[in-house]
Amino acid sequence: MKGLANKLFLLAVTVMTFLAGIASASACGFGQYQPEVPESLRK
């Protein structure tokens, strides 16, 4: 039973890591847009 619990835990960690990678990759796509800074705010 202990071996089965370890395998399920490993599977859950693997799936969560995969989903976290997908979520962070899609969030980085929004960070690529950088609007131009107005002249009044540049120093």
C-alpha positions as a LaTeX table, in Angstrom:
\begin{tabular}{lrrr}
\hline
Residue & $x$ (\AA) & $y$ (\AA) & $z$ (\AA) \\
\hline
Met1 & 0.00 & 0.00 & 0.00 \\
Lys2 & 2.89 & 2.35 & 0.77 \\
Gly3 & 4.32 & 1.85 & $-2.72$ \\
Leu4 & 0.98 & 2.74 & $-4.30$ \\
Ala5 & 0.72 & 5.92 & $-2.22$ \\
Asn6 & 4.23 & 6.96 & $-3.29$ \\
Lys7 & 3.39 & 6.39 & $-6.96$ \\
Leu8 & 0.16 & 8.40 & $-6.69$ \\
Phe9 & 2.03 & 11.21 & $-4.94$ \\
Leu10 & 4.70 & 11.23 & $-7.65$ \\
Leu11 & 2.03 & 11.30 & $-10.35$ \\
Ala12 & 0.24 & 14.21 & $-8.65$ \\
Val13 & 3.49 & 16.19 & $-8.32$ \\
Thr14 & 4.36 & 15.53 & $-11.95$ \\
Val15 & 0.96 & 16.69 & $-13.19$ \\
Met16 & 1.04 & 19.82 & $-11.01$ \\
Thr17 & 4.54 & 20.69 & $-12.21$ \\
Phe18 & 3.42 & 20.28 & $-15.82$ \\
Leu19 & 0.37 & 22.50 & $-15.27$ \\
Ala20 & 2.46 & 25.13 & $-13.50$ \\
Gly21 & 4.82 & 25.24 & $-16.47$ \\
Ile22 & 1.94 & 25.72 & $-18.88$ \\
Ala23 & 0.40 & 28.45 & $-16.73$ \\
Ser24 & 3.66 & 30.36 & $-16.38$ \\
Ala25 & 4.42 & 30.08 & $-20.09$ \\
Ser26 & 1.04 & 31.53 & $-21.01$ \\
Ala27 & 1.45 & 34.33 & $-18.46$ \\
Cys28 & 4.83 & 35.25 & $-19.96$ \\
Gly29 & 3.15 & 35.88 & $-23.30$ \\
Phe30 & 1.26 & 38.80 & $-21.78$ \\
Gly31 & 4.51 & 40.26 & $-20.44$ \\
Gln32 & 6.00 & 40.65 & $-23.91$ \\
Tyr33 & 3.91 & 43.74 & $-24.63$ \\
Gln34 & 5.66 & 46.88 & $-23.41$ \\
Pro35 & 3.95 & 50.14 & $-24.33$ \\
Glu36 & 6.04 & 53.19 & $-25.14$ \\
Val37 & 6.77 & 55.43 & $-22.16$ \\
Pro38 & 5.60 & 59.03 & $-22.64$ \\
Glu39 & 8.27 & 61.74 & $-22.86$ \\
Ser40 & 6.95 & 63.41 & $-19.69$ \\
Leu41 & 7.70 & 60.28 & $-17.64$ \\
Arg42 & 11.21 & 59.67 & $-19.00$ \\
Lys43 & 14.12 & 60.99 & $-16.93$ \\
\hline
\end{tabular}
